[in-house]
Amino acid sequence: MTSQKIDPSYGIPAPITELTYEQDLKMRLIEDGLRANFQDNKKDIITYVMALQHQNFLLGNSITNLVKKWPKPPMAPPITNGDLSMFGILLETKE
């Protein structure tokens, strides 16, 4: 069996699974705000909201990365080298 050459620029990029520093700070601010304002089932609400926000940030990062690194399709070569003939003009000669 022949080995295949792997092109690192081919295919979709791997998803990003880490938050940026700004997103991590926003997560902390959300958590602090939730801890200060909720009394009933506080722990469950905090866990639920934090998990949703974390997944939201990861999905946004992965989509941004996917759009930035999506491979561009190759340009198709022109069909002819010259200009196209005008419609209705006979280019053949009679002999």
N, C-alpha and C positions, 0 to 999 in steps of 0.2 A: 504494500500500500504506500502511496506517495504522501509525503507530508505536505500540508497546506501552509502557505505563508499567511500569517495573520496580520492584517492591516489594522493598527490601533485606531485609525481615524474612521473606520467603517463601523456602522451600526449605531445604536443609540447609546448614550453615556449612562453610566451607573447612577442610581438615585443618590441624592445627598441625604444623609441620615443624621446630620448634626445641625444644631441651631447656630445662627450667627450670634455675636455678642449682643447686638441690639435686640434680637428676638428673645434671647435668654433674659435680658433685663425686663422686657415687656412681660414675660412669663412671671417673673418675680413680682412685678407691680400688680399684676392680676391676682396672683396668689395672696399678696398682702391685703389687697382690697377686699377679697372674698373673706379672708379670715376676720377682718374688722367688722364686716357688715352682717353676717349671717349667724343666727343663733341655733335654729333647729336643723338637725342633720348636717351640721357644718362640715364634718369630715367627708361625708359622701359627696356633697355638692362640690367641695374643693377638688376632690380626686377626679370627679367627672369633668369639670370645666378645664382643669389642667391637662387632662388627657386629650380632650378635644382641641384645645389650643395648640398643644404640641404637634398633633397630627396635622393641623391646619398649616403650621409653619413648615413642617417637613414636606408636605404636598406642594406648597408654594415654591419652596427651594428646588424641588425636583423638576417641577414644570418649567421654572425659569432656566435651569441648567439644560433641560431637554431642548428648549427653544433656541438657546444660544449655541449649542453644540450639534444641532441636527445637521447631518451631512447635506451639502448642496448637490443637486443633481448635475451630472456633467452636461455641458453644452453640446447640443447636436451639431454635427458639421453641416454646412450648407449642402443642398442637394446638387446645385450646379455651381460652377465657378464664374460663369458670366452672368450678365443681366438677362432677365427674362424677356423674351420677344413680345412685342406688342400684339394684342389680339387682332386678327384679321389681316396681318401682313404675311404675304407669301415669301418665304425665304429660299425656296428652291429655284434653281435656274433651269430653263428649258434648253436642251441641246438638240 
